[in-house]
């Protein structure tokens, strides 16, 4: 099947400041994609480009086979929940459903009403008086009830307390299963994404550091422990992501192409968790941007 | 989109209707009062024997100048209100509260979103201004007729077609500035500044030159000075003599002071009038009037009133259309 979201050398600059640099991505359909990265990494920029809210400086982006927000029919196929889940404070919950119904041909009123009831929103309530969690639920309802093929959520839970955050994500998962929709959601909290995602895109310093299926990524990466010095001559198929040296022992996180053997000294091979994996890449990106020398490998730069 | 536009605009819509109803009520009272005075005083004076019509007319104009002028100012303020409080916030409030990201991600393009708002709210604004203009034009019609100076800046801008053009322009301006500036307070300030400059600049700089003026040579007779102007200004020795504030009834005067010329077209200097410098100004005028002098004035004659109304209305409509074009082009390119 063709990609839901496809980018080639996608670049966005604000003045001279790069927000996104040479991003090549391919998001297959049916995934729940977690877009993770520190604040200012370019997550909102990438999602804004996908939603057609902003236009690229260079490179191309294709969403569902077309330019983002190309026309009304294309807009109907993409649901977008912007950062801070904006709603009209003066309009009631019922008015928002009416807005959705009037502005979307594919609107599913039964789904919208069911969701509103399920999350306990009072239809007569003004949106300005809703709590943060209810706010987010209302914005999500409007986005899903238009029955999109791609649902984009920009930091939907950033403003929520841990309980509301957990509820929102659980509720989202239930709906995703029912709707057969590809979801891209961003967060700077890894734990949020760990709950829901099966595909990961890691952004840092305006570049994609890592992208792929979560299961495959976890299978490729390992943690190696060995006496200090024993891990200096790893073969080319084994890429070192980060290394830590403490009290005579070295711990490295590596990416192994296929099932290439890992030769060397008395080391242990352990599996890594998603959080550790992401942190390893973020650490590498951060170090590279601090002491960047084009000819040295990140690991050497760290030493 | 029509429903959403209505839902977001209905409070202003109802408020506008209330204000319009109040204004209509006031104008009906004013119009009836003016008509009553006209029928009893002016027509009464015409019918009566030995009544000084010009005195009665002057008192009639004096009596109603206040309320008519205040209504005129009010009508000039209406377009500014439409631009400032309807058009600009309609855009900037969405951009400031991020709700544009909600509404632009429904199955409606930005262009359509803007086009519907422009059409519905803009047309209502123009229609409301038109109703107010119609009311004032009716209420003040006898006053305007007696005063006979329809080109007076405040009257010209608050009667017939021109207010509609202003309203369309102010509304389109508010939208365009809102889209370009994005923030409510600066956008409102810029919109207000532009509207104010335009309303002051048009009558001074643009209106007199909309058509090539008529130039006339006026002989200086004792009938030239009247209560409107045309006074003789005799300066110190060796300086040219001028006629100040001469008006042609109902015309838009371009000349405020004109040099007094002799029959050969040479400027008359004050020394040449030495023999006429008498203590009584009336006698001075009569003396000068016997010297076969004249002066030249240029003006837009009264019968061009409607062509000027059309030109100004048309000009502002063209400006409004241009601004709408800019807005529709720009909204597709701005950061969402």
Contacts between the chains, C-beta under 8 A, distances in Angstrom:
chain1	res1	chain2	res2	distance
A	48	B	336	6.7
A	51	B	105	6.1
A	51	B	336	7.5
A	52	B	336	7.3
A	53	B	101	6.4
A	53	B	104	7.0
A	53	B	105	7.9
A	53	B	335	7.1
A	53	B	336	2.9
A	54	B	335	5.3
A	54	B	336	6.2
A	55	B	333	7.4
A	69	B	104	7.7
A	69	B	105	7.9
A	69	B	109	7.6
A	71	B	109	6.4
A	72	B	107	5.2
A	72	B	108	6.1
A	72	B	109	5.4
A	72	B	112	7.2
A	73	B	107	7.5
A	75	B	105	6.8
A	75	B	106	6.9
A	75	B	107	4.9
A	75	B	108	7.1
A	75	B	109	6.8
A	76	B	107	3.8
A	78	B	105	7.3
A	79	B	105	7.3
A	80	B	101	7.2
A	80	B	105	3.9
A	82	B	98	6.1
A	82	B	101	3.6
A	82	B	102	6.8
A	82	B	105	7.4
A	83	B	98	7.7
A	84	B	98	6.2
A	86	B	97	6.3
A	86	B	98	3.8
A	86	B	99	4.9
A	86	B	101	5.7
A	86	B	102	5.0
A	87	B	99	7.1
A	87	B	102	6.4
A	88	B	8	7.7
A	88	B	97	8.0
A	88	B	99	5.5
A	88	B	102	7.4
A	89	B	97	7.3
A	90	B	8	8.0
A	91	B	7	6.9
A	95	B	7	6.4
A	98	B	3	6.9
A	98	B	7	7.9
A	99	B	3	7.9
A	99	B	4	5.6
A	99	B	7	7.7
A	99	B	103	7.6
A	99	B	106	7.4
A	100	B	106	6.9
A	102	B	1	7.1
A	102	B	3	4.7
A	102	B	4	6.2
A	103	B	1	6.7
A	103	B	4	6.8
A	103	B	103	7.3
A	103	B	106	3.6
A	103	B	107	6.1
A	103	B	108	5.0
A	104	B	106	5.5
A	104	B	107	4.5
A	105	B	107	6.0
A	106	B	107	7.1
A	139	B	102	6.9
A	142	B	102	7.1
A	142	B	106	7.9
A	143	B	105	7.5
A	146	B	106	7.0
A	146	B	107	6.6
